[in-house]
Amino acid sequence: MVSFFKILRLYVLYDWFSSISSTGEGVWIGANTVILPGVTIGSNVAIGANSVVTKDIPSNTVYGGVPAKFIKNK
């Protein structure tokens, strides 16, 4: 039997991850990267491992760090 709290937890996780929108193709996200809700990631973007993405990322760029900062254009 599934408890109410498990259903609530799944709903909260779905709501959390459904607010992330990755527009376009060719997005690379490194291991252990945290992307906060409401952040939009452009096309052809690379995000380094262990980064924390707090703001929108434009297309054709490389970001990394805590918080994720611009590194270079592709």
C-alpha positions, 0 to 999 in steps of 0.5 A: 500500500502506498502511503499519503506521504509517498504520494505527496513526496512524488508530487513535490519532486515532480513539481520541482523538476517539471519547472526546469525547462531545457530548450533546444538540443545538445545540452550537457549537464555534468554529474552532481549538478543542481538546477534550481526551479524556474531556470531555463537552459538554452541550446548547445550548453555545457554545464560543469560537474558539481555546479549549482545553476541559479539563473538562466543560461543562454545558448552556445555557452559553457557554465560551471561553478557554485554558483554557475558562472560563465566560462566561455562561448562555444 
